[in-house]
Amino acid sequence: MEQNLAETPPMIHRQKNKLTAQAVLNGDVKGLKRLLPFLGPAFIASVAYLDPGNFATNITAGSKYGYLLLWVIFASNLMAVLIQSLSAKLGIATGKNLPEVARERFPKGVSIFLWIQSELVIIATDLAEFIGAALGLYLLFGIPMLPAALITAVGSFAILELQRRGYRTLEAGIAGMVLIVVLAFTFQVIMAKPDAGAVAAGIFTPQFQGVDSILLAAGILGATVMPHAIYLHSSLTQSRVVGIDDKEKKQIFKLEFIDILIAMLIAGAVNMAMVVVAAALFFKNGLVVEDLDIAFEQFRHLAGPVTAVSFGLGLLIAGLSSSSVGTMAGDVVMQGFINKRINLYLRRAITIIPPLAIIAFGINATSALVMSQVVLSFGIAFALIPLVIFTSDRKIMNGLVNHRITTVLGWIISALVVSLNLFLIVEMFV
């Protein structure tokens, strides 16, 4: 009885949202209010683009090359819009998430393989996010890394509790955390006083400066596609608002696409802000900064303690929120690929073990972040290629099947991202 009572509020919120969404589809709601029932899923998925791995890459890019590689982040964001829109569209069109469609279409052995590799990728992703949050606590409060990691674990469990209270509560919580990260980097940009003309030139002028800049650009582009964000986004839209026919499903997708544009714009702006701040403070002063703890100290030295605190806070919040989203993605891939589920809190407890072990053994946090990105690179093809295949199949998508140009762009982006990640893996080990 208690369980039913506990589940009642989320069920009521879900039902209200569906009724409001149906009123929008019927044309009874006008103006900006039409967007409200459809906002949220992309904000949860966008957290993957604000994880601590991005912090390390962007700070390095800005300190080494100034504003030179801002255009790479701009291009990466455009790719992210297309990829996340394909994932959302698959959920809307089929009522299933990407792993579920893969289980239906692929042999059982292939589905099991896809599940195992996706779990490994999510563990690697979670490692980066968990260590990033713990590092944020260490930088802000001087808490040693191991106790900081344990506090991070408690925080990630608290965020998962939001999901039990309903997806609207979870979306509000995640959006609030993203807002904190946005405010933190907005403050840093203001304090850094970047050259506006150089920023504009960096965004709209594609160029490189030697082989190392090409490698770093490849790292930025290669880290654009996060496999767990692709799996998760399709699950967030599959049953949120259900269209009864192709016409309604197209309406739903158009409104969800606005959600994607807003969320990806915010994520892209934050990533650019990281590069801009590093360029305005570190590159301008001839400093090459590749470790996040050194970046924190240099922020304190060059722009004052408040700027350093805003950086540490952004790192902490980004790590906490993205870690919880990774746990949710793990639940999706297990349910989708092999039709099994374990308790979400048990999953969180299991995935805490690898980062705790790495921190306990004293491995450099930034090095662990880099290695996690390498592992993550292996899983990109297994998420992205099936996504393009399925969304290009009229039998699966019906009226929401990709336009020819969308399919061509999807394959170009897939080839580019997969090639760059393979190239980076070879470069790292050779």
Buried (B, 14 or more C-beta within 10 A) or exposed (E): EEEEEEEEBBEEBBEEBBEBBBBBBEEEBEEEEBBBBBBBBBBBBBBBBBBBBBBBBBBBBBBBBBBBBBBBBBBBBBBBBBBBBBBBBBBBBBBBBBBBBBBEBBEEEBBBBBBEBBBBBBBBBBBBBBBBBBBBBBBBEEBEBEBBBBBBBEBBBEBBBBBBBBBBBBBBBBBEBBEBBBEBBBBBBEBBEBBEEBBEBBBEEEEBEEEEBEBBBBBBBBBBBBBBBBBBBBBBBBBBBBBEEBEBBBBBBEBBBBBBBBBBEBBBBBBBBBBBBBBBBBBBEEBEBBBBBBBBEBBBBBBEEEBBBBBBBBBBBBBBBBBBBBBBBBBBBBBBBBEEEEEBEEBBEEBBEBBBEBBEEEBEBBEBBBBBBBBBBBBBBBBBBBBBBBBBBEEBBEEBBBEEEBBEBBBEBBEBBBBBBBBBBEEBEE
